[in-house]
């Protein structure tokens, strides 16, 4: 709701009410199953991490490192 550019966002949800609400604001919606399919496809096509680490599909911390993010305990 507080985004200055809702058209630049994508919300991943299979909740119809939430999807309708965010579409009304101009935000894109991707259903959860479709997002998972995209992630699985990307995982199979992704180059190995620079340090040679193999990342499992459900390894959130590994994917965060792969995309240059760090996990915060906030």
C-alpha positions in Angstrom: 0.0 0.0 0.0 2.8 2.4 0.7 4.7 1.9 -2.6 5.1 4.9 -4.7 5.2 2.7 -7.8 2.8 -0.2 -7.4 3.1 -1.0 -11.1 6.8 -1.8 -10.5 5.9 -4.6 -7.9 4.8 -8.2 -8.3 3.0 -10.0 -5.5 3.2 -13.8 -5.3 -0.1 -15.1 -3.9 -2.9 -17.6 -4.6 -5.3 -15.7 -2.4 -8.0 -14.4 -4.7 -9.0 -11.4 -2.4 -5.4 -10.3 -2.0 -4.8 -10.7 -5.8 -7.8 -8.6 -6.6 -6.8 -5.9 -4.1 -3.3 -5.5 -5.4 -4.3 -5.7 -9.1 -6.7 -2.9 -8.4 -3.7 -0.8 -7.3 -1.9 -1.7 -10.5 0.4 -4.3 -9.1 1.2 -7.5 -11.0 0.2 -10.9 -9.5 1.8 -14.3 -9.9 0.1 -17.3 -8.5 2.1 -19.3 -6.0 2.3 -22.5 -8.0 3.5 -20.6 -11.1 6.1 -18.8 -9.0 7.4 -22.1 -7.6 7.5 -23.5 -11.2 9.6 -20.5 -12.3 12.0 -20.9 -9.3 12.4 -24.6 -10.0 13.1 -23.9 -13.7 15.6 -21.2 -12.8 17.3 -23.5 -10.3 17.9 -26.0 -13.0 19.3 -23.4 -15.4 21.2 -21.2 -13.0 25.0 -21.2 -13.1 26.8 -22.6 -10.0 27.5 -20.2 -7.3 30.9 -18.5 -7.6 32.2 -20.3 -4.6 31.2 -23.6 -6.1 28.4 -24.1 -3.6 25.5 -26.2 -4.8 22.2 -24.7 -3.7 19.2 -26.9 -3.0 15.8 -25.7 -4.1 14.5 -25.1 -0.5 17.8 -23.5 0.8 16.6 -19.9 1.4 19.9 -18.7 2.8 21.8 -20.2 -0.1 19.5 -18.4 -2.6 19.9 -15.2 -0.7 23.7 -15.5 -0.9 23.4 -16.3 -4.6 21.5 -13.1 -5.2 23.9 -11.1 -3.1 21.5 -10.6 -0.1 22.1 -11.3 3.5 19.6 -12.7 6.1 18.8 -10.2 8.8 17.4 -11.1 12.2 15.2 -8.1 12.3 
